[in-house]
Amino acid sequence: MSNNRKITVNNIEVSVSRVNEEDFISLTDMVKGFEGKDALIYNWLRNRNTIEFLGVWEKINNPNFKPLEFERFKKDSGLNSFSLTPKKWQVATNATGIYSKAGRYGGTYAHKDIAFEFGSWLSPEFKLYLIKEFQRLKEQEAQFQSIEWQANRELAKINYRLQTDAIQQNLLEGVSQSDHWRFYAPEADMINIIAFGKTAATWRNENPDKDGNQRDYASPLQNALIANLELLNSNLIKQDIGQNQRMEILKQQAEDMRKVLEISPTIRRLDKK
């Protein structure tokens, strides 16, 4: 699973990063739909209430936090000349709740607790939508990681082996080892096209920021389809049926299976996780 994910809040795409098993939300993305943009982050940071909140959060969650530096910032926050940047706060107090980084996913990130507090300061409505979409992300990830999903995925992998064994035993006679991929890849992509509507290469080009392949992100229904199609395809290969004909047979079988699986209580229950 990628360390960088996206949620959409009020039509604003917001990055969520994973650091030391904790979720950090991009404040830089959060302000894109507000007048003032990045300046809002600095205005929020110079607020005395904000500094007090950040200090309490760090004291609770960060044993290496420097309270003396925090007290100095809190005292100075009442002055008109006072200003504070995420980097300055992080370096001076050894804070872990906020950080800034450069690069593709650059910007200012804050722990979800702090990001929600910042969301309240921006707009109560925005905060509520942010929490809702973040919860949706976590629910999707729970499904992705669920034991039942993994079992379904493993079944698809087992049946993939049945398919590759059938290819090896029936299609590779006289073919050099270096050319075996020319048979394995098209068979895998035939299943991909039926189950997902696209090849593995097309999916990778469309999702450069995601780890793994499209099968790692398959729904329970798609996993069930893949497992059954690979088993059926391995049997068709053994019957010496050509790929074009097998493609038509598998398409029809997939259509019939979808109708059954879509109303399956088990599939529906897995989809809700």
N, C-alpha and C positions, 0 to 999 in steps of 0.2 A: 504494500500500500504506500502510495506516495506521501511524503511529508508535507506536500503543498496541495491543498484542496481549495475548491471555490464554492461559495454559496452566493445566492442572489437575493439582495435585500432592497426592496423598493426600486427594482431595475438597476441596482448598483452591484457589480460583481466584487465580492469581498474575499480576499485570500485568508485561509486558515492554515497555519503552520504547526507542525508537531515538534516540540522541543522537550527532550527528557520526559517523554510520555505525558506531556501537558500540552493543551491547545492554546495557541496564541493567534489573535485576530488582528488583521492589518488595520490600524487606525488611519493610515494613509488612504486606503481604499474607502473606509467608512465616510470620509469627508468629501469624497468626489462629487456628491450630489448637493453639497452645501456651499453657499457663498462664503468665500474666504479660504476654503480648502485647507492646505497645510497650516496656515496661520492659526486655524482653530485649535490645532493640537497644542501649539505654544501658548495660546491664550488660556486654554484649559489647565496646562501645567503650572502656570504662574499663579493660579488661584489657590488661596490658602486652604480651602476645604479639600481641594484635590490633593495637595501635598500631605495633609493630615490622613486622608484616605490611603494614599500610597504608602505612607509610613506604617500605618496599622497593618496593611496587607503584608508588607515585607517582614514586619516583626513576627507575624503569625506563620509565615511560610518560608522565611529565609534566615537560617541561623547565622549567616555571615554578614547580615545587614549591619551597616555602621550608623547607630542611632545618633551619635554626636553630630555627624554631617547633616543628618535629617533635621535635627533641632535647629541647626544654623539656617537651613533653607526655610523652615517654617517661620523662623523669626524674621527673615528678610522678605518673606512673601508679602508683607504689608506695605512695602516701599514701592513707590511708582516706578523706580528704576529697576526693580527686580525682574529678571527674566530667567527662564530655565528651559533647557533642551533635553530631550530624552537621553542623549549621549552623556551630557553633563550629570544628570541625575544618576544614571547607571554607573558611571566611573566613580563619582564622589562617594556614593553610599553603598557601592557594591550590590546594587539592586538587581533583581532577577525578573521582576514583573513586567518591565518594559525594556525593549531593546530596538536598536536601529541597525539595518544592514543594507548593503549595496547589492547590485546585481539584478538578475532577472526578476526575482521576487523581493526586490528591495523595498525599503520604507520603514515606517515605525510600527512595530508589533507590540501588543500588550496581552498579558494573560487574560483569558476569557472573563474572569471576574472583573478585571480592570476595564476591559473593553466594554462590558455591559454598563459599567458606571459612566464611562465616556459617552456611551450611547444615550444615557439619560440626560446628560448635559447637552448633547446635540439636539435631541428631540425624543420625548417619551414614546411617540409613535414609532420612530425608527428603532428604538431599543426593543420594543415588543416584537417587531418584525425580525430583528436581528436574532433574538432569543429563539423565536419560532423556527427560523431557517437553520440555526445552529443545531437545535434539537433534531430537526429533520435529518441533518447530516449525520449526527451521532446514531440515530436509528438505522440509517442506511448502512453505516459501518458495523453496527451490531449484527445486522443481517449478514453482511459480508463475512463476518468472523464467526458466525454461529456454527455450532457443531453439525447441525443438520445440513447447512449449506455445504460445509466441508465434505460431509459424507457424500452428498450429491455430486460434488465436483470430483471426488476421488473415483466414484463410479464411472464418470465420463472418461477419466484417465485410464481406468482399467479397460474399458471398451475400446479406447483409442489403441491400446496395445493389441487387442484382438484384431483391429483393423490393420495395423502395421504388420502383424504376423501373417495375415491373409495376403497382404501385398507381397511380403517376402517369399511366401511359399508358392504364389501363383503368377506373379508378374515380373520377377527379377531374374529369371533364368537367363543366363548369358549376358546380364547387365553388369558392368564394372562397378565396384564399390563406390567410386567417386561420382557415379551417375544415379545412385539410388534415390537421392533427394528429388530427382525429377519425377519420381513416382509417388513418394510420400507426400510432398508439399501439395500437389494438385488434389489429392484425395482429402487432405485435411481442409483445404480451402473450399472444396465442394460442400463439405459439411458446414463450414463457416458461412458460406453464401446462403445456404438453406436456413440455418438457424438465426443468423444475424443480418443477412442481406448484404454482406461485404466480406472481402478477404482480410486476412491478418495484416497484410501490408497496408491496405487502405485504412484500416482501423488505426494502425500505428502512426500513419501520416496525419490522421485527424486528431490524434490524442498524444502529442509528443511529450506531454508532461506527466503521463501516467506510467506507472511501472507495470511489468508483466504484459499480458496480452488480453484480447477481448474476452477470452474464455474465463479469465480471472474475475471479470466483472459481470458474468452472465447471471441472469435471473434464475430462480429455481425452475421456471418453465423451460428456459433455454437449456439449462443443464440436463433436464430430463430428456429434452428433444435430442441433444447431442449424444447422450448415452445410448438411446434407442437407435438413432440413425447410424452410429458407428457399428453397433452390433449387426444391424441389418445389412450395412454396406459390406462388412467382412464376409457375410454369408453370400451376398451377390457376387463378390469377387471370386469366391471359391467355385461359383457356378459358371465362371468364365463369361460373365455378362460385361459388355463394354461400358466405359465410363459414361458416355452420353445417355445410354439407356438406363444405367443405374441412377443417373442424375434425375431423370424423369420419374422413376419409381420412388426415389427418396423424397422428391418434392411432394408427390401425391400422399405418401405415407406421413410426411411432416404435417401436411394440411389436415389430415384425419386425426393425427395425434394431438394437434393443437386444440381442436374442438373438444376432445376428451379431457386433456390436461387443464384447460382453462377453467373448467368447472369442477376440477378435483379439489376436495376439501383440504387435502394435504398441501397442494400447490398454493391455494389461497392463504392458508395459514402461514406458510413460509414467506409469501410475498408481503405479509403484514409485519414481519419481524424487522 
